[in-house]
């Protein structure tokens, strides 16, 4: 074979699974009521300060949280190929990815992949039963490295522990 000729590898599937499009935790009535009460108090303070746009933004955030918590996620197909990760009709190539790690959120195992040159900056893929196969393939293409916890991460965890919005 002539070394001047380009070596082109056709895309082929390495791992494929179907799972929810996002982690899901059903809305707890107490948590929603607590969130609305806090939002109303903050909204009243903002209204008194004349911050009408901030009140609208706060209302939009509460509405979005309500919708995300009451509408269960659809099942989507995730495919890891020789060219990258295909999800929701888009291909994220290996070149776009810098690192990945596995974690858990609300009882769902997640594969998180950093893609700093594209949007979104982090892909969160809900894993199915194919966790070991996914791990084996990802290790061949991208660095497995969990980011160091920042002071903002620690502050967020501290706030969530000290002021929980739901009963334990």
N, CA and C of each residue as an Amber inpcrd file, in Angstrom:
protein
   504
   0.8430000  -1.1770000   0.0000000   0.0000000   0.0000000   0.0000000
   0.8870000   1.2370000   0.0000000   0.5070000   2.2140000  -0.7800000
   1.2700000   3.4470000  -0.9190000   1.0770000   4.3220000   0.3230000
   2.1810000   4.7090000   1.0380000   2.0450000   5.5300000   2.2440000
   1.5030000   6.9330000   1.9610000   1.5530000   7.3810000   0.7130000
   1.0380000   8.7090000   0.3820000  -0.4890000   8.7210000   0.3330000
  -1.0820000   7.5530000   0.1880000  -2.5400000   7.4610000   0.1390000
  -3.1220000   7.6200000   1.5410000  -4.1910000   8.3880000   1.6840000
  -4.7970000   8.5500000   3.0130000  -5.4310000   7.2500000   3.4920000
  -5.3270000   7.0390000   4.7880000  -5.9390000   5.8690000   5.4110000
  -7.2940000   6.2930000   5.9650000  -8.3490000   5.8450000   5.3510000
  -9.6900000   6.2300000   5.7740000 -10.3780000   5.0230000   6.3840000
 -10.8700000   5.2250000   7.5970000 -11.6150000   4.1630000   8.2620000
 -13.0860000   4.5550000   8.2710000 -13.9080000   3.6910000   7.7410000
 -15.3430000   3.9500000   7.7280000 -15.9070000   3.8480000   9.1390000
 -16.9570000   4.6060000   9.3800000 -17.5900000   4.5920000  10.7010000
 -18.2990000   3.2580000  10.9230000 -18.0520000   2.6940000  12.1040000
 -18.7730000   1.4770000  12.4920000 -19.1110000   1.5570000  13.9710000
 -20.2060000   0.9100000  14.3390000 -20.6770000   0.9350000  15.7240000
 -19.7930000   0.0780000  16.6130000 -19.4460000   0.6130000  17.7750000
 -18.6820000  -0.1390000  18.7600000 -19.5760000  -0.5660000  19.9220000
 -20.3980000   0.3590000  20.4170000 -21.3480000   0.0690000  21.5010000
 -22.6200000   0.8540000  21.2150000 -23.7510000   0.2270000  21.4970000
 -25.0430000   0.8750000  21.2580000 -25.9850000   0.5040000  22.3880000
 -26.7160000   1.4970000  22.9180000 -27.6930000   1.2050000  23.9590000
 -28.8110000   2.2370000  23.9220000 -29.9160000   1.8760000  24.5290000
 -31.0710000   2.7700000  24.6310000 -31.3010000   3.0570000  26.1060000
 -31.4260000   4.3410000  26.4320000 -31.6440000   4.7570000  27.8230000
 -32.3830000   6.0920000  27.8210000 -32.7210000   6.5710000  29.0050000
 -33.3980000   7.8630000  29.1410000 -32.4780000   8.9820000  28.6580000
 -33.0760000  10.0560000  28.1620000 -32.2650000  11.1560000  27.6350000
 -31.6210000  12.0070000  28.7230000 -32.0870000  11.8620000  29.9690000
 -31.5220000  12.6230000  31.0860000 -31.8650000  11.9030000  32.3800000
 -31.1070000  12.1680000  33.4450000 -31.4930000  11.5970000  34.7400000
 -32.8440000  12.1740000  35.1490000 -33.6320000  11.3840000  35.8370000
 -34.9820000  11.8290000  36.1780000 -35.3030000  11.4810000  37.6150000
 -35.8520000  12.4680000  38.2970000 -36.3310000  12.2670000  39.6580000
 -37.7110000  12.9050000  39.7290000 -38.7400000  12.1160000  40.0080000
 -40.0860000  12.6910000  40.0490000 -40.1840000  13.8070000  41.0920000
 -41.0310000  14.7670000  40.8050000 -41.1980000  15.9240000  41.6790000
 -41.8860000  15.5190000  42.9710000 -41.2700000  15.8570000  44.0610000
 -41.8470000  15.6450000  45.3830000 -42.6610000  16.8990000  45.7200000
 -43.8940000  16.7120000  46.1680000 -44.7680000  17.8570000  46.4520000
 -44.1340000  18.8060000  47.4710000 -43.5410000  18.2590000  48.5180000
 -42.9390000  19.1030000  49.5510000 -41.7960000  19.9380000  48.9690000
 -41.0010000  19.3260000  48.1080000 -39.8790000  20.0480000  47.5160000
 -40.3800000  21.1830000  46.6190000 -41.4230000  20.9120000  45.8480000
 -41.9620000  21.9450000  44.9690000 -42.5460000  23.0980000  45.7850000
 -43.2980000  22.7770000  46.8240000 -43.8950000  23.8230000  47.6680000
 -42.8030000  24.6560000  48.3310000 -41.7660000  23.9990000  48.8440000
 -40.6520000  24.7230000  49.4650000 -39.9780000  25.6460000  48.4550000
 -39.7330000  25.1360000  47.2560000 -39.1090000  25.9500000  46.2110000
 -39.9520000  27.1440000  45.8190000 -41.2640000  26.9390000  45.7050000
 -42.1590000  28.0420000  45.3410000 -42.1970000  29.0930000  46.4520000
 -42.2460000  28.6650000  47.7120000 -42.2660000  29.6150000  48.8300000
 -40.9810000  30.4480000  48.8470000 -39.8380000  29.7880000  48.6740000
 -38.5610000  30.5190000  48.6290000 -38.5550000  31.4860000  47.4490000
 -39.0420000  31.0320000  46.2840000 -39.0740000  31.8940000  45.1000000
 -39.9930000  33.0920000  45.3100000 -41.1340000  32.8790000  45.9660000
 -42.0500000  33.9960000  46.2300000 -41.3950000  35.0160000  47.1610000
 -40.7370000  34.5360000  48.2090000 -40.0580000  35.4600000  49.1270000
 -38.9740000  36.2640000  48.4110000 -38.1520000  35.5730000  47.6260000
 -37.1000000  36.2670000  46.8730000 -37.7290000  37.2120000  45.8530000
 -38.8270000  36.7800000  45.2200000 -39.5220000  37.6220000  44.2450000
 -40.0750000  38.8980000  44.8590000 -40.6480000  38.7910000  46.0550000
 -41.1760000  39.9800000  46.7400000 -40.0410000  40.9550000  47.0520000
 -38.9210000  40.4280000  47.5220000 -37.7650000  41.2920000  47.8090000
 -37.2910000  41.9770000  46.5290000 -37.2490000  41.2360000  45.4260000
 -36.8180000  41.8290000  44.1530000 -37.8200000  42.8660000  43.6560000
 -39.1110000  42.6000000  43.8420000 -40.1240000  43.5810000  43.4380000
 -39.9730000  44.8750000  44.2280000 -39.7400000  44.7480000  45.5260000
 -39.5500000  45.9390000  46.3580000 -38.3080000  46.7250000  45.9340000
 -37.3210000  46.0130000  45.4000000 -36.0970000  46.6700000  44.9310000
 -36.2470000  47.1820000  43.4970000 -37.3990000  46.8950000  42.8690000
 -37.6350000  47.3740000  41.5080000 -37.0220000  46.5080000  40.4260000
 -36.6610000  45.2950000  40.7420000 -36.0340000  44.3840000  39.7780000
 -37.0940000  43.4960000  39.1230000 -37.8780000  44.0820000  38.2090000
 -38.9800000  43.3550000  37.5840000 -38.4850000  42.2390000  36.6580000
 -37.4070000  42.4770000  35.9390000 -36.8660000  41.4500000  35.0380000
 -36.3360000  40.2580000  35.8310000 -35.7350000  40.5180000  36.9720000
 -35.2320000  39.4210000  37.8020000 -36.3850000  38.5560000  38.3040000
 -37.5230000  39.1660000  38.5950000 -38.7020000  38.4070000  39.0240000
 -39.1920000  37.5200000  37.8830000 -39.1940000  38.0480000  36.6570000
 -39.6060000  37.2530000  35.4970000 -38.6530000  36.0860000  35.2630000
 -37.3680000  36.3260000  35.4000000 -36.3810000  35.2520000  35.2490000
 -36.5950000  34.1870000  36.3170000 -36.8300000  34.5980000  37.5390000
 -37.0850000  33.6630000  38.6360000 -38.3290000  32.8200000  38.3510000
 -39.3890000  33.4560000  37.8600000 -40.6120000  32.7260000  37.5200000
 -40.3510000  31.7290000  36.3950000 -39.5500000  32.1130000  35.4060000
 -39.2270000  31.2130000  34.2990000 -38.4290000  30.0090000  34.7830000
 -37.5020000  30.2290000  35.7010000 -36.6950000  29.1270000  36.2430000
 -37.5740000  28.1570000  37.0300000 -38.4820000  28.6820000  37.8350000
 -39.3910000  27.8200000  38.6020000 -40.2770000  27.0150000  37.6560000
 -40.7850000  27.6580000  36.6050000 -41.6200000  26.9490000  35.6340000
 -40.8220000  25.8520000  34.9250000 -39.5980000  26.1650000  34.5010000
 -38.7630000  25.1700000  33.8180000 -38.4750000  23.9890000  34.7370000
 -38.1760000  24.2580000  35.9980000 -37.9210000  23.1740000  36.9470000
 -39.1660000  22.3030000  37.1160000 -40.3250000  22.9340000  37.1910000
 -41.5790000  22.1900000  37.3190000 -41.7870000  21.2710000  36.1140000
 -41.5620000  21.8010000  34.9130000 -41.7480000  21.0030000  33.6990000
 -40.7550000  19.8510000  33.6610000 -39.4700000  20.1120000  33.9480000
 -38.4620000  19.0570000  33.9110000 -38.7250000  17.9810000  34.9580000
 -39.3700000  18.3590000  36.0430000 -39.6250000  17.3980000  37.1140000
 -40.9090000  16.6090000  36.9240000 -41.8150000  17.0950000  36.0960000
 -43.0730000  16.3800000  35.9070000 -43.1280000  15.6130000  34.5930000
 -42.3440000  16.0160000  33.5980000 -42.3310000  15.3250000  32.3080000
 -41.1900000  14.3160000  32.3210000 -41.5400000  13.0410000  32.2390000
 -40.4890000  12.0190000  32.2630000 -39.7230000  12.0310000  30.9410000
 -38.4370000  11.6910000  30.9760000 -37.6070000  11.7600000  29.7680000
 -37.9510000  10.6570000  28.7690000 -37.6920000  10.9400000  27.5050000
 -37.8890000   9.9520000  26.4470000 -36.7070000   8.9910000  26.4300000
 -36.9130000   7.8580000  25.8090000 -35.8280000   6.9060000  25.5960000
 -35.1320000   7.2740000  24.2870000 -33.8110000   7.3840000  24.3240000
 -33.0410000   7.7160000  23.1290000 -31.9620000   6.6570000  22.9080000
 -31.4410000   6.6530000  21.6930000 -30.4010000   5.6920000  21.3390000
 -29.0390000   6.3850000  21.3910000 -28.1210000   5.7950000  22.1230000
 -26.7430000   6.2740000  22.2010000 -25.8780000   5.2840000  21.4330000
 -24.9850000   5.8050000  20.5970000 -24.0980000   4.9440000  19.8170000
 -22.6790000   5.4910000  19.9130000 -21.7520000   4.6380000  20.3250000
 -20.3340000   4.9970000  20.2880000 -19.7590000   4.3080000  19.0620000
 -19.1710000   5.1070000  18.1700000 -18.6380000   4.5800000  16.9180000
 -17.1350000   4.8400000  16.8400000 -16.5530000   4.4420000  15.7280000
 -15.1270000   4.6880000  15.5190000 -14.8410000   6.1700000  15.2730000
 -15.8630000   6.9670000  15.0180000 -15.6900000   8.4080000  14.7930000
 -16.0270000   9.2470000  16.0100000 -16.7860000   8.6990000  16.9760000
 -17.1600000   9.4710000  18.1530000 -18.4370000   8.9460000  18.7880000
 -19.1740000   9.8460000  19.4290000 -20.4270000   9.4900000  20.0960000
 -21.5730000  10.1240000  19.3280000 -22.5400000   9.3010000  18.9830000
 -23.7270000   9.7690000  18.2820000 -24.9060000   9.7200000  19.2420000
 -25.5250000  10.8840000  19.4460000 -26.7160000  10.9390000  20.2920000
 -27.6210000  12.0590000  19.8150000 -28.9080000  11.8370000  19.8790000
 -29.9080000  12.8330000  19.4710000 -29.6350000  13.3660000  18.0680000
 -29.2040000  12.4920000  17.1810000 -28.9950000  12.8830000  15.7960000
 -27.7360000  13.6810000  15.5220000 -26.8460000  13.7970000  16.4780000
 -25.6120000  14.5690000  16.2870000 -24.4010000  13.7160000  16.6310000
 -23.3380000  13.9050000  15.8590000 -22.0850000  13.2020000  16.1060000
 -21.1200000  14.1380000  16.8200000 -20.6260000  13.6950000  17.9670000
 -19.5670000  14.3970000  18.6950000 -18.2970000  13.5940000  18.4390000
 -17.3590000  14.1740000  17.6780000 -16.1660000  13.4300000  17.2800000
 -15.1730000  13.3240000  18.4300000 -14.2700000  12.3530000  18.3150000
 -13.2600000  12.1370000  19.3620000 -12.3800000  13.3620000  19.5380000
 -12.1570000  14.1110000  18.4600000 -11.3030000  15.2970000  18.5190000
 -11.9080000  16.3590000  19.4390000 -13.2400000  16.4270000  19.5100000
 -13.9230000  17.4260000  20.3420000 -13.8400000  17.1010000  21.8310000
 -13.5510000  15.8680000  22.1790000 -13.6110000  15.4210000  23.5750000
 -12.2430000  15.5160000  24.2420000 -12.2300000  15.9940000  25.5000000
 -10.9630000  16.1040000  26.2190000 -10.8320000  15.0800000  27.3390000
 -11.9110000  14.7980000  28.0620000 -11.8600000  13.8100000  29.1380000
 -13.2680000  13.3270000  29.4470000 -13.3350000  12.2350000  30.1980000
 -14.6230000  11.6640000  30.5790000 -14.5090000  11.0010000  31.9410000
 -15.6610000  10.7860000  32.5670000 -15.7230000  10.0670000  33.8410000
 -17.1350000   9.5340000  34.0280000 -17.2570000   8.6200000  34.9620000
 -18.5650000   8.0450000  35.2740000 -18.9930000   8.5050000  36.6540000
 -20.2840000   8.6610000  36.8200000 -20.8300000   9.0920000  38.0940000
 -22.2640000   8.6310000  38.2340000 -22.9170000   9.1810000  39.2330000
 -24.3070000   8.8060000  39.4840000 -25.0990000  10.0450000  39.8680000
 -26.3290000  10.1100000  39.3950000 -27.2290000  11.2040000  39.7680000
 -28.6450000  10.6630000  39.8210000 -29.2840000  10.8480000  40.9590000
 -30.6710000  10.4360000  41.1790000 -30.9030000   8.9660000  40.8400000
 -29.9330000   8.1240000  41.1570000 -30.0790000   6.6930000  40.9380000
 -29.7490000   6.2270000  39.5350000 -29.3090000   7.1040000  38.6670000
 -28.9350000   6.7410000  37.2990000 -27.4220000   6.8320000  37.1480000
 -26.8170000   5.8260000  36.5350000 -25.3920000   5.8780000  36.2290000
 -25.2020000   6.7560000  35.0020000 -24.2150000   7.6640000  35.0740000
 -23.9730000   8.6220000  34.0000000 -22.5570000   8.5210000  33.4610000
 -22.4390000   8.7060000  32.1550000 -21.1520000   8.9070000  31.5040000
 -21.1060000  10.3920000  31.1680000 -20.1450000  11.1140000  31.7260000
 -20.0040000  12.5450000  31.4630000 -18.7660000  12.7440000  30.6060000
 -18.9400000  13.4590000  29.4940000 -17.8520000  13.6980000  28.5520000
 -17.7050000  15.2010000  28.3680000 -16.4930000  15.7170000  28.5430000
 -16.2330000  17.1420000  28.3170000 -15.9540000  17.3820000  26.8460000
 -16.6720000  18.3570000  26.2780000 -16.4810000  18.7640000  24.8870000
 -16.3410000  20.2890000  24.8560000 -15.1700000  20.8130000  25.2180000
 -15.0180000  22.2680000  25.3660000 -15.1390000  23.0690000  24.0770000
 -14.9740000  22.4480000  22.9160000 -15.0370000  23.2060000  21.6640000
 -16.4120000  23.1790000  21.0190000 -17.3690000  22.4830000  21.6120000
 -18.7200000  22.4390000  21.0440000 -19.7400000  22.7300000  22.1340000
 -21.0040000  22.7830000  21.7400000 -22.0630000  23.0300000  22.7100000
 -22.9800000  21.8340000  22.7260000 -23.3600000  21.3010000  23.8290000
 -23.0410000  21.6960000  25.1890000 -21.6020000  21.3320000  25.5560000
 -21.0810000  21.9760000  26.5820000 -19.6930000  21.7570000  27.0030000
 -19.5000000  20.4030000  27.6660000 -20.5680000  19.8490000  28.2160000
 -20.5030000  18.5130000  28.8170000 -21.6880000  17.6930000  28.3380000
 -21.3970000  16.4810000  27.9240000 -22.4510000  15.5400000  27.5500000
 -22.6960000  14.6280000  28.7380000 -23.9470000  14.4450000  29.0890000
 -24.3130000  13.5400000  30.1760000 -25.1500000  12.4260000  29.5620000
 -24.5750000  11.2410000  29.4460000 -25.2590000  10.1060000  28.8530000
 -25.6810000   9.1480000  29.9510000 -26.9620000   8.8200000  29.9970000
 -27.4570000   7.8480000  30.9680000 -27.0590000   6.4710000  30.4560000
 -26.3710000   5.7160000  31.2990000 -25.8820000   4.4000000  30.8960000
 -26.9490000   3.3390000  31.0970000 -26.9320000   2.3530000  30.2290000
 -27.8110000   1.2050000  30.3780000 -27.0130000   0.0600000  30.9740000
 -27.2780000  -1.1360000  30.4890000 -26.5810000  -2.3190000  30.9850000
 -25.1950000  -2.4620000  30.3640000 -24.8520000  -1.6010000  29.4310000
 -23.5950000  -1.7040000  28.6860000 -22.4340000  -0.9590000  29.3450000
 -22.4790000  -0.7310000  30.6380000 -21.4980000   0.1320000  31.3030000
 -20.0530000  -0.3250000  31.0940000 -19.7740000  -1.5930000  31.2610000
 -18.3910000  -2.0840000  31.1080000 -17.9140000  -1.9790000  29.6640000
 -18.7980000  -2.2550000  28.7090000 -18.4240000  -2.1370000  27.2970000
 -18.1370000  -0.6770000  26.9420000 -18.9470000   0.2300000  27.4590000
 -18.7390000   1.6630000  27.2150000 -17.4030000   2.1000000  27.8010000
 -17.1220000   1.6690000  29.0160000 -15.8620000   2.0300000  29.6740000
 -14.6680000   1.5270000  28.8680000 -14.7370000   0.2950000  28.3820000
 -13.6490000  -0.2710000  27.5940000 -13.3820000   0.4980000  26.3150000
 -14.4310000   0.9270000  25.6320000 -14.2680000   1.6790000  24.3860000
 -13.7660000   3.0930000  24.6660000 -14.3510000   3.7560000  25.6550000
 -13.9590000   5.1400000  25.9500000 -12.4890000   5.2350000  26.3500000
 -11.9880000   4.2410000  27.0810000 -10.5840000   4.2580000  27.5090000
  -9.6200000   4.2420000  26.3330000 -10.0440000   3.7110000  25.1930000
  -9.1810000   3.6360000  24.0150000  -9.0700000   4.9690000  23.2800000
 -10.0710000   5.8390000  23.4380000 -10.1270000   7.0520000  22.6300000
  -9.9100000   8.3560000  23.3960000 -10.3320000   8.4090000  24.6650000
 -10.2940000   9.6680000  25.4220000  -9.7570000   9.3980000  26.8200000
  -9.1050000  10.3910000  27.3910000  -8.5450000  10.2980000  28.7360000
  -9.6540000  10.2140000  29.7800000  -9.5550000   9.2330000  30.6860000
 -10.5060000   9.1320000  31.8020000  -9.9280000   9.9220000  32.9660000
 -10.5840000  11.0510000  33.2970000 -10.0910000  11.9110000  34.3680000
 -11.2540000  12.7290000  34.9130000 -11.5630000  12.5270000  36.1760000
 -12.6210000  13.3090000  36.8150000 -12.0320000  14.6520000  37.2390000
 -12.7380000  15.7690000  36.9680000 -12.1850000  17.0750000  37.3370000
 -12.1060000  17.2510000  38.8470000 -11.1670000  18.0720000  39.2620000
 -10.9900000  18.3740000  40.6760000 -12.1840000  19.2010000  41.1470000
 -12.6680000  18.9000000  42.3410000 -13.8000000  19.6270000  42.9050000
 -13.3850000  21.0640000  43.2250000 -14.1320000  22.0350000  42.7090000
 -13.8090000  23.4460000  42.9340000 -14.4730000  23.9580000  44.2100000
 -14.1300000  25.1720000  44.5850000 -14.7460000  25.7650000  45.7770000
 -16.2370000  25.9930000  45.5630000 -16.6520000  26.2690000  44.3380000
 -18.0870000  26.4240000  44.0480000 -18.8170000  25.0930000  44.2190000
 -18.1870000  23.9880000  43.8030000 -18.7830000  22.6620000  43.9980000
 -18.9680000  22.3720000  45.4770000 -17.9290000  22.6530000  46.2510000
 -18.0100000  22.4140000  47.7020000 -19.0720000  23.2970000  48.3510000
 -19.1700000  24.5430000  47.9210000 -20.1800000  25.4540000  48.4770000
 -21.5890000  24.9740000  48.1300000 -21.7730000  24.4950000  46.9220000
 -23.0780000  23.9770000  46.5210000 -23.4810000  22.7550000  47.3220000
 -22.5360000  21.8480000  47.5410000 -22.8220000  20.6580000  48.3530000
 -23.1430000  21.0440000  49.7900000 -22.3960000  22.0070000  50.3240000
 -22.6330000  22.4460000  51.6980000 -24.0340000  23.0340000  51.8320000
 -24.4250000  23.8850000  50.8710000 -25.7610000  24.4800000  50.9050000
 -26.8490000  23.4160000  50.8020000 -26.6430000  22.4390000  49.9230000
 -27.6400000  21.3770000  49.7590000 -27.7790000  20.5420000  51.0270000
 -26.6770000  20.3460000  51.7440000 -26.7330000  19.5830000  52.9980000
 -27.3860000  20.3850000  54.1210000 -27.0540000  21.6650000  54.2180000
 -27.5510000  22.4950000  55.3190000 -28.9890000  22.9650000  55.1180000
 -29.3780000  23.1750000  53.8720000 -30.7220000  23.6740000  53.5720000
 -31.4020000  22.7770000  52.5390000 -31.7510000  21.5500000  52.9110000
 -32.3810000  20.6460000  51.9460000 -33.7930000  21.1220000  51.5940000
 -34.1560000  20.9630000  50.3230000 -35.4970000  21.3470000  49.8870000
 -36.4920000  20.2010000  50.0420000 -36.0130000  19.0360000  50.3660000
 -36.9160000  17.9000000  50.5330000 -36.5870000  17.1570000  51.8130000
 -37.5690000  16.4050000  52.2870000 -37.3760000  15.6330000  53.5190000
 -36.4160000  14.4890000  53.2580000 -35.6610000  14.1330000  54.2810000
 -34.6870000  13.0470000  54.1200000 -35.2740000  11.7340000  54.4940000
